[in-house]
């Protein structure tokens, strides 16, 4: 900040300890008068300019909003032009990873070091979450700089490179694993959810928001339409009529096995939702975890639990054996020697489409991918990761070379 230029004023003088000083007073950021002294007018003039500059900076910082205040304002501004599902994602991450860490600080006081320290807990999460939080930091502070809330943007050199835990390569379930999974959970609460993931490729939020008015079972070619999305706020379900992207809105034909499954489920349903709790309402986040637990408890994955013994908390490790019954629940048999995630069901659906030679554009539509790059990345990994298929494809291309020797 450039110093003000003006003529050296006529300062008053004062004698202190038998020495003559020039004196002036300035008003600080709190409105109090502060006396400045110097032996010469020139020296006092420099002191005054420096003091005024410091006071102006202090005043600016005090007028600067807190990170929490500005983040809430930024979220409000975003709500005008982003979809409801995107807004939900922004709000959750800003409040959980930015406001929680730096909320009480003034925007003008935040440094790059402060942000990098605040990102340490986020670095323990997935690389995609880490990257999205970094993008939010950069967007918020860039907006503050453009609005002259801050003089400089501390996120200019902030990067998401190398942050977060890399996600494991997604693998589709094999036909044998699908058969074993469905046999294991037949008649259990997660069965319909799993069927919708495997044979319609819906995302978790699409399955949990699915209502019967979007399932058409009495037409010549049964299908369902994706029009709603589920998310939770404070563990309570919220169903949105607006999806994250336009591409997510799609009509999906139902294989016979899924159509039959849904027909049976509809006969026994008293709710407008396909997947519900006991009251016929959409699941909360905790209720979904309990639903998925029916699958987790039937895997041979090693698990840990704690019990209090003689007043002490004792750790116990259980290593299930395939085919055996659970020690404390004879109805549970360890039938799955592989782990399953909700997204893996969807990935299996997309993989099966590709192996069935469905063209990439159709795969993109059925998967609800907004970007063809997402589809093509999956397509390439699935289609071209099988040497036997590549040999068949290459056979015709090099047939004319048969018998030719170098």
ROLUM-218220 format. One line per field, with one value per residue (C-alpha): residue number from 1; y, z, x; residue in three letters. Coordinates in nm, 2 decimals. Layout:
N
seq	NUM ...;
c2	Y ...;
c3	Z ...;
c1	X ...;
type	Ala ...;
END
This chain:
406
seq	1 2 3 4 5 6 7 8 9 10 11 12 13 14 15 16 17 18 19 20 21 22 23 24 25 26 27 28 29 30 31 32 33 34 35 36 37 38 39 40 41 42 43 44 45 46 47 48 49 50 51 52 53 54 55 56 57 58 59 60 61 62 63 64 65 66 67 68 69 70 71 72 73 74 75 76 77 78 79 80 81 82 83 84 85 86 87 88 89 90 91 92 93 94 95 96 97 98 99 100 101 102 103 104 105 106 107 108 109 110 111 112 113 114 115 116 117 118 119 120 121 122 123 124 125 126 127 128 129 130 131 132 133 134 135 136 137 138 139 140 141 142 143 144 145 146 147 148 149 150 151 152 153 154 155 156 157 158 159 160 161 162 163 164 165 166 167 168 169 170 171 172 173 174 175 176 177 178 179 180 181 182 183 184 185 186 187 188 189 190 191 192 193 194 195 196 197 198 199 200 201 202 203 204 205 206 207 208 209 210 211 212 213 214 215 216 217 218 219 220 221 222 223 224 225 226 227 228 229 230 231 232 233 234 235 236 237 238 239 240 241 242 243 244 245 246 247 248 249 250 251 252 253 254 255 256 257 258 259 260 261 262 263 264 265 266 267 268 269 270 271 272 273 274 275 276 277 278 279 280 281 282 283 284 285 286 287 288 289 290 291 292 293 294 295 296 297 298 299 300 301 302 303 304 305 306 307 308 309 310 311 312 313 314 315 316 317 318 319 320 321 322 323 324 325 326 327 328 329 330 331 332 333 334 335 336 337 338 339 340 341 342 343 344 345 346 347 348 349 350 351 352 353 354 355 356 357 358 359 360 361 362 363 364 365 366 367 368 369 370 371 372 373 374 375 376 377 378 379 380 381 382 383 384 385 386 387 388 389 390 391 392 393 394 395 396 397 398 399 400 401 402 403 404 405 406;
c2	0.00 0.33 0.59 0.91 1.21 1.56 1.85 1.80 1.97 2.20 1.97 2.07 2.03 1.89 1.86 1.52 1.45 1.79 1.69 1.86 1.63 1.70 1.54 1.45 1.23 0.97 0.78 0.40 0.13 0.15 0.53 0.60 0.88 0.76 1.00 0.98 1.15 1.22 1.45 1.59 1.68 1.45 1.15 1.22 1.25 0.90 0.76 0.92 0.77 0.42 0.44 0.55 0.27 0.01 0.15 0.14 -0.22 -0.31 -0.14 -0.33 -0.66 -0.59 -0.50 -0.82 -1.09 -1.42 -1.72 -1.86 -1.54 -1.52 -1.89 -1.87 -1.57 -1.75 -2.05 -1.83 -1.67 -2.02 -2.13 -1.90 -2.08 -2.44 -2.74 -2.85 -3.16 -2.97 -2.71 -2.99 -3.12 -2.77 -2.69 -3.02 -2.98 -2.61 -2.65 -2.97 -2.89 -2.51 -2.35 -2.61 -2.55 -2.18 -2.04 -1.80 -1.64 -1.32 -1.37 -1.11 -1.29 -1.64 -1.75 -2.04 -2.21 -2.19 -2.35 -2.63 -2.71 -2.72 -2.96 -3.22 -3.40 -3.39 -3.56 -3.87 -3.90 -4.00 -3.81 -3.69 -3.54 -3.37 -3.22 -3.09 -2.92 -2.76 -2.63 -2.49 -2.31 -2.16 -2.05 -1.89 -1.69 -1.59 -1.45 -1.26 -1.11 -1.01 -0.85 -0.67 -0.84 -0.94 -0.77 -1.09 -1.45 -1.71 -1.99 -1.88 -2.15 -2.41 -2.74 -3.07 -3.27 -3.57 -3.50 -3.76 -4.14 -4.28 -4.48 -4.85 -4.95 -5.04 -5.40 -5.55 -5.86 -6.18 -6.38 -6.63 -6.35 -6.20 -6.54 -6.61 -6.26 -6.29 -6.64 -6.51 -6.22 -6.37 -6.27 -6.02 -5.64 -5.54 -5.78 -5.53 -5.26 -5.50 -5.60 -5.24 -5.18 -5.49 -5.48 -5.10 -4.95 -4.69 -4.49 -4.53 -4.19 -4.28 -4.62 -4.48 -4.20 -4.43 -4.42 -4.66 -4.38 -4.40 -4.78 -4.90 -5.27 -5.31 -5.20 -5.43 -5.34 -5.26 -4.97 -4.72 -4.36 -4.17 -3.84 -3.80 -3.81 -3.90 -3.74 -3.68 -3.38 -3.45 -3.82 -3.74 -3.83 -3.55 -3.64 -3.40 -3.36 -3.21 -3.43 -3.34 -3.33 -3.34 -3.67 -3.84 -3.81 -4.12 -4.41 -4.76 -5.08 -5.36 -5.71 -5.98 -6.08 -5.72 -5.67 -5.98 -5.88 -5.54 -5.68 -5.90 -5.61 -5.39 -5.64 -5.64 -5.27 -5.02 -4.72 -4.49 -4.57 -4.88 -4.90 -4.80 -4.83 -5.00 -4.69 -4.68 -4.37 -4.32 -4.45 -4.23 -4.26 -4.48 -4.70 -4.75 -4.86 -5.11 -5.23 -5.28 -5.45 -5.76 -5.81 -5.71 -5.95 -6.24 -6.18 -6.34 -6.00 -5.99 -5.77 -5.62 -5.56 -5.45 -5.58 -5.48 -5.76 -5.70 -5.33 -5.31 -5.26 -5.56 -5.59 -5.90 -6.00 -6.23 -6.41 -6.57 -6.90 -6.95 -7.17 -7.14 -6.98 -6.67 -6.75 -6.52 -6.55 -6.89 -6.72 -6.57 -6.78 -6.66 -6.71 -6.43 -6.46 -6.11 -5.76 -5.56 -5.19 -5.02 -4.85 -5.19 -5.30 -5.01 -5.07 -5.43 -5.32 -5.09 -5.35 -5.61 -5.36 -5.32 -5.69 -5.73 -5.50 -5.22 -4.91 -4.64 -4.37 -4.60 -4.70 -4.33 -4.27 -4.57 -4.49 -4.13 -4.00 -3.63 -3.66 -3.91 -3.91 -4.09 -4.35 -4.39 -4.42 -4.71 -4.85 -4.86 -5.03 -5.29 -5.35 -5.35 -5.52 -5.87 -6.01 -6.28 -6.02 -5.82 -6.12 -6.17 -5.80 -5.80 -6.12 -5.97 -5.66 -5.86 -6.15 -6.02 -6.06 -6.44 -6.61 -6.29 -6.31 -6.04;
c3	0.00 -0.10 0.16 0.15 0.03 0.18 0.31 0.65 0.89 1.18 1.48 1.84 2.07 2.42 2.66 2.81 3.04 2.94 2.57 2.31 2.10 1.82 1.90 1.72 1.79 1.57 1.62 1.63 1.51 1.84 1.82 2.09 2.05 2.04 2.09 1.86 1.94 1.74 1.76 1.41 1.21 0.92 1.16 1.32 0.97 0.88 1.21 1.15 0.80 0.92 1.21 0.98 0.74 1.02 1.16 0.82 0.78 1.13 1.05 0.72 0.89 1.16 0.90 0.71 0.77 0.94 0.72 0.85 0.76 0.41 0.34 0.42 0.20 -0.08 -0.05 -0.07 -0.39 -0.54 -0.47 -0.74 -1.03 -0.92 -0.89 -0.55 -0.53 -0.61 -0.35 -0.09 -0.17 -0.15 0.18 0.34 0.24 0.31 0.66 0.74 0.60 0.58 0.84 1.10 1.07 1.00 1.07 1.35 1.15 0.96 0.58 0.56 0.81 0.65 0.51 0.28 0.58 0.77 0.48 0.43 0.80 0.78 0.48 0.69 0.81 0.45 0.32 0.51 0.29 -0.08 -0.34 -0.51 -0.18 -0.12 -0.47 -0.44 -0.10 -0.25 -0.54 -0.29 -0.10 -0.43 -0.55 -0.21 -0.18 -0.54 -0.51 -0.19 -0.38 -0.67 -0.43 -0.25 0.07 0.08 -0.07 -0.17 -0.24 -0.02 -0.25 -0.56 -0.51 -0.35 -0.53 -0.49 -0.65 -0.44 -0.17 -0.04 -0.06 -0.41 -0.47 -0.56 -0.92 -0.94 -1.02 -1.14 -0.98 -1.18 -1.28 -1.01 -0.75 -0.86 -0.83 -0.49 -0.37 -0.48 -0.33 0.00 0.04 -0.13 0.09 0.29 0.30 0.06 -0.22 -0.42 -0.38 -0.51 -0.80 -0.90 -0.89 -1.08 -1.35 -1.39 -1.29 -1.06 -0.82 -0.45 -0.43 -0.73 -0.59 -0.25 -0.41 -0.66 -0.63 -0.79 -1.01 -1.20 -1.25 -1.55 -1.53 -1.73 -2.07 -2.34 -2.25 -1.88 -1.78 -1.50 -1.52 -1.30 -1.19 -0.82 -0.59 -0.22 0.03 0.40 0.63 0.99 0.92 0.79 0.43 0.18 -0.17 -0.45 -0.77 -0.93 -1.03 -1.02 -1.40 -1.69 -1.81 -1.49 -1.61 -1.82 -1.89 -1.83 -1.98 -1.73 -1.78 -1.71 -1.38 -1.25 -1.38 -1.20 -0.88 -0.89 -0.96 -0.65 -0.44 -0.56 -0.46 -0.11 -0.09 0.10 0.03 -0.26 -0.24 -0.37 -0.08 0.25 0.63 0.84 0.83 0.45 0.45 0.27 0.46 0.67 0.64 0.95 0.82 0.49 0.68 0.86 0.53 0.39 0.71 0.60 0.33 0.53 0.81 0.56 0.43 0.56 0.61 0.94 1.19 1.53 1.83 2.19 2.51 2.87 3.08 3.45 3.39 3.10 2.73 2.55 2.18 2.00 1.64 1.45 1.14 0.98 0.79 0.47 0.52 0.89 1.10 1.30 1.66 1.81 1.53 1.38 1.10 0.96 0.74 0.61 0.24 0.07 0.02 -0.14 -0.04 -0.21 -0.22 -0.35 -0.63 -0.73 -0.83 -1.07 -1.21 -1.27 -1.47 -1.69 -1.74 -1.85 -2.10 -2.25 -2.26 -2.44 -2.71 -2.64 -2.81 -2.60 -2.66 -2.54 -2.23 -2.16 -2.17 -1.96 -1.70 -1.68 -1.75 -1.84 -1.99 -2.26 -2.12 -1.80 -2.02 -2.25 -1.96 -1.82 -2.17 -2.25 -1.92 -1.95 -2.33 -2.38 -2.07 -2.20 -2.42 -2.56 -2.70 -2.84 -3.03 -3.19 -3.29 -3.43 -3.62 -3.91 -3.92 -3.98 -4.18 -4.49 -4.32 -4.29 -4.45 -4.49 -4.34 -4.27;
c1	0.00 0.15 0.22 0.02 0.22 0.16 0.36 0.53 0.29 0.37 0.40 0.37 0.67 0.71 1.00 1.07 1.37 1.52 1.50 1.28 1.05 0.80 0.46 0.14 -0.16 -0.34 -0.67 -0.62 -0.86 -1.05 -1.10 -0.84 -0.58 -0.22 0.07 0.38 0.71 1.03 1.34 1.28 0.97 1.08 1.12 0.78 0.62 0.75 0.62 0.28 0.26 0.36 0.11 -0.18 -0.10 -0.10 -0.42 -0.59 -0.48 -0.61 -0.94 -0.97 -0.90 -1.16 -1.42 -1.34 -1.60 -1.52 -1.46 -1.79 -1.98 -1.84 -1.88 -2.25 -2.28 -2.10 -2.33 -2.63 -2.49 -2.43 -2.79 -2.91 -2.74 -2.66 -2.88 -3.02 -2.81 -2.50 -2.59 -2.63 -2.29 -2.13 -2.30 -2.20 -1.83 -1.80 -1.95 -1.77 -1.42 -1.39 -1.61 -1.54 -1.16 -1.13 -1.48 -1.37 -1.08 -1.12 -1.10 -0.83 -0.62 -0.62 -0.29 -0.20 -0.04 -0.38 -0.56 -0.30 -0.32 -0.70 -0.67 -0.48 -0.80 -0.94 -0.62 -0.73 -1.04 -1.06 -0.86 -1.19 -1.32 -0.98 -0.98 -1.34 -1.27 -0.96 -1.17 -1.42 -1.14 -1.01 -1.36 -1.45 -1.13 -1.12 -1.48 -1.37 -1.08 -1.30 -1.54 -1.25 -1.32 -0.96 -0.65 -0.47 -0.59 -0.41 -0.52 -0.33 -0.07 -0.30 -0.31 -0.49 -0.21 -0.12 -0.38 -0.63 -0.62 -0.63 -0.94 -0.90 -0.97 -1.34 -1.40 -1.73 -1.87 -1.83 -2.14 -2.06 -2.04 -2.37 -2.54 -2.39 -2.49 -2.85 -2.88 -2.75 -2.99 -3.30 -3.59 -3.39 -3.45 -3.16 -3.27 -3.47 -3.20 -2.93 -3.15 -3.20 -2.83 -2.73 -3.00 -3.08 -2.75 -2.91 -2.70 -2.77 -2.95 -3.16 -3.27 -3.36 -3.57 -3.74 -4.12 -4.38 -4.51 -4.18 -4.19 -4.39 -4.45 -4.77 -4.63 -4.51 -4.15 -4.13 -3.91 -3.84 -3.77 -3.51 -3.65 -3.57 -3.26 -3.22 -2.99 -3.00 -2.97 -2.89 -2.97 -3.32 -3.41 -3.48 -3.61 -3.53 -3.72 -3.41 -3.12 -2.75 -2.72 -2.97 -2.81 -2.92 -3.28 -3.33 -3.56 -3.42 -3.56 -3.61 -3.47 -3.73 -3.57 -3.59 -3.94 -4.06 -3.88 -4.05 -4.39 -4.36 -4.23 -4.52 -4.78 -4.65 -4.59 -4.81 -4.58 -4.53 -4.16 -3.99 -3.73 -3.88 -3.84 -4.11 -4.33 -4.32 -4.10 -3.77 -3.46 -3.25 -2.87 -2.85 -3.13 -2.95 -2.64 -2.86 -3.00 -2.65 -2.54 -2.74 -2.47 -2.17 -2.24 -2.26 -1.91 -1.59 -1.43 -1.24 -1.41 -1.35 -1.58 -1.52 -1.67 -1.63 -1.48 -1.40 -1.45 -1.20 -1.28 -1.14 -1.09 -1.21 -1.13 -1.36 -1.24 -1.54 -1.51 -1.70 -2.00 -2.01 -2.29 -2.23 -2.15 -2.42 -2.68 -2.76 -2.96 -2.65 -2.43 -2.10 -2.17 -1.97 -1.60 -1.59 -1.69 -1.96 -2.03 -2.35 -2.15 -2.01 -2.36 -2.38 -2.03 -2.13 -2.43 -2.22 -1.95 -2.21 -2.35 -2.00 -1.93 -2.26 -2.13 -2.37 -2.24 -2.07 -2.34 -2.61 -2.40 -2.36 -2.73 -2.83 -2.56 -2.67 -2.32 -2.31 -1.96 -1.88 -1.52 -1.65 -1.81 -1.52 -1.27 -1.47 -1.54 -1.17 -1.07 -1.34 -1.33 -0.96 -0.85 -0.93 -0.65 -0.88 -1.11 -0.83 -0.69 -1.03 -1.05 -0.69 -0.73 -0.91 -0.69 -0.38 -0.52 -0.35 -0.01 -0.05 0.25 0.45 0.79 1.04;
type	Unk Unk Unk Unk Unk Unk Unk Unk Unk Unk Unk Unk Unk Unk Unk Unk Unk Unk Unk Unk Unk Unk Unk Unk Unk Unk Unk Unk Unk Unk Unk Unk Unk Unk Unk Unk Unk Unk Unk Unk Unk Unk Unk Unk Unk Unk Unk Unk Unk Unk Unk Unk Unk Unk Unk Unk Unk Unk Unk Unk Unk Unk Unk Unk Unk Unk Unk Unk Unk Unk Unk Unk Unk Unk Unk Unk Unk Unk Unk Unk Unk Unk Unk Unk Unk Unk Unk Unk Unk Unk Unk Unk Unk Unk Unk Unk Unk Unk Unk Unk Unk Unk Unk Unk Unk Unk Unk Unk Unk Unk Unk Unk Unk Unk Unk Unk Unk Unk Unk Unk Unk Unk Unk Unk Unk Unk Unk Unk Unk Unk Unk Unk Unk Unk Unk Unk Unk Unk Unk Unk Unk Unk Unk Unk Unk Unk Unk Unk Unk Unk Unk Unk Unk Unk Unk Unk Unk Unk Unk Unk Unk Unk Unk Unk Unk Unk Unk Unk Unk Unk Unk Unk Unk Unk Unk Unk Unk Unk Unk Unk Unk Unk Unk Unk Unk Unk Unk Unk Unk Unk Unk Unk Unk Unk Unk Unk Unk Unk Unk Unk Unk Unk Unk Unk Unk Unk Unk Unk Unk Unk Unk Unk Unk Unk Unk Unk Unk Unk Unk Unk Unk Unk Unk Unk Unk Unk Unk Unk Unk Unk Unk Unk Unk Unk Unk Unk Unk Unk Unk Unk Unk Unk Unk Unk Unk Unk Unk Unk Unk Unk Unk Unk Unk Unk Unk Unk Unk Unk Unk Unk Unk Unk Unk Unk Unk Unk Unk Unk Unk Unk Unk Unk Unk Unk Unk Unk Unk Unk Unk Unk Unk Unk Unk Unk Unk Unk Unk Unk Unk Unk Unk Unk Unk Unk Unk Unk Unk Unk Unk Unk Unk Unk Unk Unk Unk Unk Unk Unk Unk Unk Unk Unk Unk Unk Unk Unk Unk Unk Unk Unk Unk Unk Unk Unk Unk Unk Unk Unk Unk Unk Unk Unk Unk Unk Unk Unk Unk Unk Unk Unk Unk Unk Unk Unk Unk Unk Unk Unk Unk Unk Unk Unk Unk Unk Unk Unk Unk Unk Unk Unk Unk Unk Unk Unk Unk Unk Unk Unk Unk Unk Unk Unk Unk Unk Unk Unk Unk Unk Unk Unk Unk Unk Unk Unk Unk Unk Unk Unk Unk Unk Unk Unk Unk Unk Unk Unk Unk Unk Unk Unk Unk Unk Unk Unk Unk Unk;
END
